Amino acid sequence: MIQRINQFVRRLPAWPIYLLAAALIAWHFRQALSGAYRPDPVRALEWEYGRLALQFLIASLALTPLKRFTGLNLMKFRRALGLSAFFMALAHLSVWLALDMQGYVAQMLSDIVKRPFITVGMAALLMMLPLAATSHDAMIRRLGGARWRRLHRLVYALAPLVALHFIWVRKGWQIEPLVYAAIILLLLALRLPAQNRPAPRRPGNVRAA
Ligand code: HEM
């Protein structure tokens, strides 16, 4: 049964995931413009994009354990999910920069330094940059499988940072960010033994983390 599903999945394209991410960005933006996110549409938009970034990141992390424990192979979607998480995080940052901060560079810089939850979010986003930049076949070939895999271990640091960012934003021990943090820790723990596997020989086998 699983073999048949895997065969079917192999024929599916990954591009609808990018389309979904773009549609979600546009839909939430429209909701904010239409007044559905009153009284504070900017903040609501920031939250929606932040949560979506986290959800795409979690989905991309879930594929390796899913394959290992159930045999269901959705790995061909990992790159699209990881990159969508990155684009969503950029949308989250853009709302903060363009609307929330309204271009007050000094206030922005002092926020990055003085509000630790922003520092943590910024660190997570900076770690996503090299992962996104190396998520195409040409770069994987240039780096080689082993170096690419080492670089993509950054996800083990960035995912807990995002969880911490969420817990910190909510001030106090709220259930929702704690549930996300628990899911991230579980997924990372389930992936740990995979580090001992040999590096892939063909660059085409490697996908974004
Ligand atoms: C430059 C980096 C980042 C900045 C400046 C930033 C800033 C913020 C701000 C200002 C808030 C809202 C705080 C409030 O309630 O007033 C927030 C919330 C949040 N951010 Fe970020 N963030 C960054 C990176 C990230 C990344 C990389 C992710 C996920 C991959 C993320 C996920 C979230 C989540 C889940 C929330 C909470 C949403 C909620 O409360 O429902 N952030 N962030």
Residues whose N, C-alpha, C, O or C-beta is under 5 A from the ligand:
A	BS01	HEM	E46 W47 G50 R51 A53 L54 A89 L93 W96 I118 G121 M122 A124 L125 V162 F166 V169
